[in-house]
Amino acid sequence: MYAFYFLLGAVILWGAHGFKRHEWNEEYLSLKQTKMLLGIHAILIPIHHMAQKTCASWLDSQYIIPGLEVFVPIGHLLVSTFLFCSGLGLYKSFKTKQDYLKGFIKKRILPLVIAYYLSEYIYLIVLILMGEKMAAKDVICYITGLHMANMNAWYLVAIIFFYFFFYLAFRFCKKEGTAILWMFIACILYALLGAIVGHQGYWWMRGEWWYNSIILLPVGLLFAKYEQKITAFFKKTYWFLLPLSVLLTIGFYILSEYVMRVWGYYGENWGDPLLIPHRMGCCFVQWLLCISYVAVNFLILLKVRLGNSLLELAGGVTLELYLMHGMFVELFGFNFLNEAPSIYYIKNVPLFILVVFACSVPTTYLFRLLWKRLTRFK
């Protein structure tokens, strides 16, 4: 495990360039730099899911193998960076590309819908091959996508909805500030819906991970709108703001763990009047945590320029890797989605990590090839 953490650090830092005092990474919000940052998080998210499969507290004790504990509770933080960069990219494209909203649904949303169903059908085939028994209604739900075979595809469902909200807000609001405000309102209503639904094992909105970082998308829009002013503020107060952001992230994490113990999200009763405010309270604290975490990421990026080909490659296939890796986490974990035995249970954690990535990488590029062929429309 020591070798794994050393290698992970080397992958992230290889080729990075630090800047001296009064020097800045002026490209810290460029497409290339943000893609590399997302490449880091695209690598960390599969590790997070492997941690949940090996050492999460809710597992049966016979399946707990130590080594990745630090990655178990940070999934929403990792996803928050993707959501922030989505908001950042949407606004920048809206401002720089002529008639960006013209054909937006066909060019930006429809490919995501196709990616969702493509991943679902791949996972459905694997489920059938692994021996899951399905009633006719289950098959219909899987085919329509209402019941997800790929549990990680929740992100696609959420991002499709919010891309559509973005289209409506920026299409019909005369002022950009009003459009962004409506995006924040959409996030709050979406989170409230998730809090009402609670935990359930069949339809969408299955738990807090559907909404406990979603606020970062409109935060990304707002940041992009005031990018120059915020960047100037970052530079002016950098050596105060960076440690403050780190301390806030630690503080909000401790507070998040506390409110999770006192209130928590879990509850299977639809519309429980007691649990809804508790869930929203937890969500608000975790939103603050996500915002401070993303702030730390970009403050560091303002002084460190990322620069290696591996991160660049990972940053170019983030969605594809995200959708495909879960299959191998399950195939080589202690069981397959709690529905069937895995094809081979790898108990050695470093070997588990190696095998999952070794299988995920070629599958990611095969998925990308097929997805791009299916979305070759004008």
N, C-alpha and C positions, 0 to 999 in steps of 0.2 A: 504493500500500500504506500510506503514511503516513496518508492520508485514511481508509482502512479502520480502522486501529487507533484513530485519533481518534474515529471514529464509534462503534466498539465500546465504547470507554471512556465516551462520552457516553450510550449506551444503558444501560449498567450504573449510572452515577452519577446520571443525571437523576432529580430528585425525592428523592434520598437526603438524610437528615437526620442530622448528627453530634451526639453528646452531649458535654457538658462533663464535667470531672472530677467524680466522685461522682454523675454521672447515668448512667442505663443505659437501654438499649432493653429494657424489661421484656417486650416482645412478641417477643423474638428467637426463641423456639421456637413461636410461634403458627402456625396454619395459613397465615395470610396471608403472614407473613414467610418461612416455609420454602418456600411456593409460589413466591415471587419469587426466592429463592435457586436453586430448581430451574429457574425460568425462565431465569436466567443460564446455567446449565449445559446447559439444553436448546438454547440458542443456540450454545454453545461446542462441543457434541458434533458437530453437522454440520460445523463448521469443522475440527474434528479429522479427520473423515473426508475432507474436501476436501484437507487437508494431506497425508494419506496417499496421495491420488490425484495430488498435484502435486509434492511435494518429499521424499518418504520415501527413505531411503538405498537401499532394496532395489529401487527402480524402475530401469528401463533409463535410461541417462543422457539419451537423446533426449526423455524425458518429464518430466525434472526441471525445474521452474520455481520459482525461489526466491520466498519471501514469507511462508510459513506454517510455517516450520521449528519454531518454538516450540510449535506445537500437535501435532506428530507423536507425541511419546512420552508424552502426558499423558492418554490415553483412560481408563486405569484410575483415575486421580485424579478425573476428571469423573464417572465412573460411581459411584465410592465415595460421593459425596454423595447420590445417589439411593438407594443401598442403606441408608445411615445413616438417611435420612429415612423410608424404608419401615419400618425397625425402630422408629423413634421413633413413627411414626403407628400402627403395629400395637399397640404397648403402650398408648399413650394411649387408643385406641379400646377396647381390651380392658378398661381400667380405668374408662372413663366411659360406655360404652354397655351398657345392660342386655342380657344374653344375647347378647353379641357373637359368641360362637362358634356359637350356634344359627343354622344356615343359612349358616355361613361359606363352605363349599365352593361353594354355589350362588351366593351374593351376591358373594364376593370372588375366588374362584378360577376359576369357570366363565366369567365375563366376560373374564378374561385368556386363557383357552384359546380363546375365540371370536375375540378380537383377534389371537391368534397365527395361527390358520388363515385369518382374513380377509386379513391382510397377506400370508400365504404364497400364497394363491390369486391375489391381485392381482399379486404379483411373478411368479408362474408364468405368468400370461397375458402379462405383458411379456416374459418370457424366450422364450416361444413366438413372439410377434410379432417379436422381435429375431432369430429364426432359429436358436435353439439346437436341436441335434439330440438327441433323447432315445430311448433304448430303452424297451421296455415296463416293465422293472423300475425305470428312472429315474422314469417317470411315476407308478408306484405309490408310490415313496419320496417324491416331491414331494407327492402327494395326501394321504398319511398324515402328512406333516410330519416324517418321519424324516430326510429330506434337505432342508435349508433353501434355499428360493429367495431369501429375504431374510436375508442373513448377520447383519444387526443384530438379528434376532429371537432370538439366543442369550440376550439379557437376559430376554426373556419366559419362555423355557424355564426358566432358572435361578430366576427369581422365583416362578414357579408351584410348582416343587419346594419352595422354602423357605417359601412361604406354607403349603403342606401340612405341612411339618415344624413350623411354628409352631402350626398347628391341633392336631397330635398332641401336641406338647410341652405346650401350655397346657390341652389337654383332659384329659390323663391324669396330669400331674404335680400333686401336691397343693401344692407350693411353687413360687412364681414363680422363685426363684433356681435351682431344679433345672431348670425348663423352659428358662431362658436358658442354663444350662450345657449342656443337650442340644443347643441351637441352635449353640453353639460347637463341640461335638463333631461335629455334622452338617457344619459348614463344613470342619473339618479332614479328615473322611472324603471329602467332596466334592472338596476340593483334591487329596487323595491319588489319588482316581480320575482326576482330570484329569491329574495327573503321570504316572500309569501309562499312560493312553491316548496321551499325546503329541500330536504334530501329525499330523493326517490330514484328508483332503479330502472325506470323504463323510458320516460320521455326526455326531452331537452331540459335545460336548467336543472341539472342533477345535483348541484351543490355549489358551494361558495366560490370555487375556482372559476365559475362562469362569469363572476362579476367583481371579484375582490381586487382586480387591477385595471378594470376597464376605463377608469377615469383618466388614465394616462393618454388615451387617444385625443380627447379634447385638450388636455394639457399640452400635448405636442402641437396641436393647431395654434393654441394661444402663444406658445413659445415661438413658433415660426413667424407669427404675425409681428411680434416685437423682438425678433432675433437680434437686430443690431443694438438696441437699447439694453437687452439682457446680457449680451456678450460684453458690452462696454462695462456694465455693472460687475460682471464676473471678473473681468480683468482688474478693475479698480479695487475690488474687495477680496481678491483671490485668496490671499493667505489667511484671511479671517473666515471666508466663506467655506473653503474646503474642510478645515477641521470642524467647523460648525455643522456642516452637512453630514460628516462622518458621525459626529456625536449625536445628531438628531436621528440618524439611521439606527444607531445602536439603541438610543432611547425609545424610539417608536417600536423597534423590534421587541424590546423588553415589555413595553406597554401592550403590544399586540399579543404576546404570549400570556400576559396577565389577563386581559379581557377574554381571551379564548378559554382560559381556565374558569373564569368567573361566569361568563355568559356563553360563549361558544356559538357555533353555527348549527350543530347537529340537531335534528328533529325531523320526524317523518310525517308530522301532521300538517296538512295543507292549511295555511292561513292562521296558524296558532297566534293569538293576539299577544302572548307573552314573548314568544321567540322572535317575532318580526322586529321589534325595536332592539332586541339583543343582537340579532344578526346585523342590523344596520349600524349599530354601534361598533361592532367588530369590523365591519366593512370600512367605516370611516377611518378608524385607526390604521387599518392596513392600506388604505388609500394614501394617508400621510406617509407611511413607511415606504410605499412604492415611489412616491414623488421624491422623497429625500434620497432614496437609493439611485434613482435615475439621475438626480442632480450630481451625486458623487461620481457616477460614470462619466458624465460630460465635463465635469470640472477636471477630472483626471485627463480626459481626452484633450482638454485645452492645453495641457502641458506635455502630453505624451502622444506622439504620432505612431499609430500602429502600422506595421509594414511587413507582413509575410504572406506568402502565396497560399499557405494552408488556410489562414483565416479568410483570405479573399475568396478561395474556392468554397469554403463553408458558408460564407456570407451570400454567395450566389445561389445556394440551394436550400435556404433556411426552411422554407415551407415544405419542400419535398422531404428533407431529412426529418423534420418534425412529424410528418404524417407517417413515415415508414418505419422509424426506429422502434416504435412500440410493439410491433409485431414480434421482433426478435427478443425484446425484453421479456415478453410473455412465453415465447417458444423455448427459451433457455432458463426461465425462472422455475420456481417450484411447482407452478401449474399454469395452465393457459386460461387467463381471464376467469378463473375460478369455475370453469366449465369442463375442463378436460385436463388430463396429464400433459405436461410439456413434452416435447420430443426428446429433450435431454436436460436434466437439471444440473446446472453448473454451480457448484457450491463455492468454488474459489472466486472471490470477488474480482481481483485483477483480470483473471481469465474470462470471467463473465463480461466485463467491460470490453475487453479486446474482441471477443467473439461477436458481441452485439454491434460494435462499430464496424468490424470486418464484414459483417453481413449487411449492415444498413447502408454503407457507402455505395456499393454497386446497385443495390435495390433502389436507392435514392435517384441515381442517374437513369436507371431504367424507367422509373416512374416519371421522371422529368421528360424523358424522350417521348413516352406515350402521351403524357399530358399536353406537351407542346404540339404534337400531331393533332390532337383532338381540338385544339384551340386555334388552328390555322384558318381562321375566317376573317373576312374583311369587315 
